[in-house]
Amino acid sequence: MKSVKVLCLVFGAVSLLSIASVASEVEVSSDFETAEGLRSKAADQFQPFVVDESIHLKTDGYVPYAGQFPYHAQVNAKTANFLEKRAGALITPNYVLMPAYFLYQAVYKDQLEYGFVVLGSMFDGNTQWEQRINFTKSGIIIHPFYQHYTQDYYNIAAIRLERSATVNRYVQPIRLPKITDFRTYELMEGTACGSWNEASLRYLRNQLMPLTECQQQLTSYTISAQHICTDAYRGGAFCNRQYGSSLTIEDENGRVLVGLVDFAYVCIYNLPVRHIRVSYFREWIQLNTDYRFDAVSFEVNGELEAKEDVKAPAVASVLPAAVPEEMLNISTYGYLAYPGQFPYHAEISFKIQLNDYFFTCAGALITANYVLTTARCLHINVGYSFDYGFVTLGSSVHGNTMYEQHINFTRDAFNIHPFHTYGTYNVATIRLERSATLNKYVQPLRLPTLSDVRTYELMEGVTTGTQRSVGLKYLRNQVISNEECDQTLPNSYITAQDICTNTYMGGAFCTRQHGAALTLPDGNGWLLIGLTDKYYTCIFNYPAQFVRVSYFSEWIKLNTDYQFEMKLFKALFVLSVVFVSTVGRVRTSDVKQLAEEESVVKYELTSLGTDQHQSRNVEVDERIATDGYFPFPGQFPYHALIYVELFEFFPYLTHGSLITPNYILTVAMYLHHDIRYGRLVGGNVCLGSWELNGNTDWQQLISFAAGGVNIHPFFNLQNDLYNIATIRLDYSALLNEYVQPIRLPRLSDTRTYAMMEGTMIGALHDYTGSRSTYIRNQVISNDDSQRELPDTAGPHICTNPFIGGSLRNKRLGSSLTIEDENGLVLVGLTYYYYTNFVRHVRVSFFRDWIQMNTDYRSDN
């Protein structure tokens, strides 16, 4: 057999926007019953914020798994004429928190008869975990200062339940901000959930925005210290938002309830959403419920005055005024970090002799004694009559010094690379006067090993920066190739000493600092790959340029106490000898042929009717087209790269998923053709590795015979409704950290997975070999898919490129997975991607056939 040494791996990452077709008449507003307040507004007033159809900001959100939002409460009020439904949040087993408007209307206007709260429900017809608990008029507590005719102030109420909720996995109270928590939460990521108009529960994430900016966009409405707002341009326009729905953020201690929906426009507008700021009403909550804050008690003349100061700081708008290509709105100050999130971040301060001014830049702690930064950071600042300097470690929120360590350094502690000139050899170290105390908030960062030759292209990098008066911020961007960076970045010459990130994949970060770390996660944790060097102001969407740390590994080793881990690599020719002796003959021409094109023999694919789909192709902005992210070893242990050998024809590569130690699940399309014409000889399956011509430490190559291939009996090329096949391996795979079967949907799983986040695997092939990549896209309903792919049917499942990006390197047979409370589930196999919308084989449609033709056993 002609075998090829190939590596396989797959994807893992995350997208956060969602796109769905939504009825434009869905309205959420503080005048929910009539919505006259919205309809009376002149349409021209909102024109700048209307979503152009090509932007696709409106969305129904993502489908959560059971127990993901255990604090969500549906509040039902039976009045003389209607059963009204709104939302709230369970804050103790006995109390639900929500806005006052709905309850006041029900009690004083609509003659409330009775009410009940539904907890633990997904509102999808499954009542398995639901708890329904009644409440009465006497159990409703409305803030005494609330005025129904304005609804702008003191719009908060509590409901005392007739009996305590049973706390379990699906019903849990949510934590409130501590009494000592004076954060504004601006620029942090907030999560909202809702179930509007009898729909099942959904969720979406948006960035919290400054109140000043919120007021600028909601000019006709009051925005005060009692409110908190979210930005539709940072996450999407959520069409399932409910009046009273919770808004939560996440910090180092878990989720915190920071808001309750108070006012929202219909989702066809890109306007902010106004929430009640929960922290403003902490004293009232403590006095009127059994919630107990874990801090000191209030002082009437102290804390109440402090509460009035919970206002947005005077920070510039998140969106600079002069953004070229304004509709893109990708300029951002990033997200606010919580204490301990980036324990390696070092702020470097230089005291100048002539005045009291401090110059600052950033760096990364690489050992307890050394900070790594750019030479430019030190070279510029030392020239200003340097007096002394110090490094601040462990700080995140401005003004909070609880975890900070200040450690001095002198001029003698500088070590600038001896070859440094402007633009080259831009690296330096600082030796601290004393060792840093390592703890949860201060930790050194790992550097690439001396043998790490990765470029990190297409991986997701995280960079940090400090915004004065606010604190440490961060943003995620995709690492791009040096060639692409050189072509895109004006007036720059990109060399092997540089590494760049793409603003179109993550945003244009307005809070960058010279010397700040660029990191990414791999299989061993966080890794320092770059130091911020050159960047344009964020009103331009140019790439950011960093110093490539791995280029200077030897210099760092010689000039610090950092100890590199050595990793021995086998020589490629030795690997080739071993491979040939254990698997079979390998021809260089085979590898090159496969690298040029994954499927050399196209088998008359015009018979699939591709021409009829040409008119339906959706033009996607090239800025959302992407090769995806590179996974780390073991991230997708079920991914299988299949090397198919033919009689008197070129071999080809296809993809599949390991579902048991003995069976691979894939699509039937090519295999069916080969069996039909008697060309299939057999082949090999590559498991546990992800890179052709790379490290084979975890690779397993297992042969299969033509007799081990089983095609669904109803499949044919003219009718692709049964496009599925299995491959029986000649011997069982050895299961370990890098090779694991993937779980299939249970027989009782009737979900469509629409609106959930799916992970799709692709692969890059060129003359150097093959590398797996991945991307995350939103799964869409078959009804929505039929608009682009009219012949979509029950055996299909489709994904949307506008939410997550359009993967260039899609591969036949690759997996589509979703994640629920039990882990990853294989829901699709990629097979149709001639348009940007991708169609997959729906695995759940074939559960019976899979169980009858493999040794997979459902856990029902």
Summary of the structure (lengths in Angstrom):
residues: 860
radius of gyration: 29.0
end to end distance: 40.4
largest distance: 89.4
contacts: 2952
relative contact order: 0.11
helix: 17%
strand: 33%
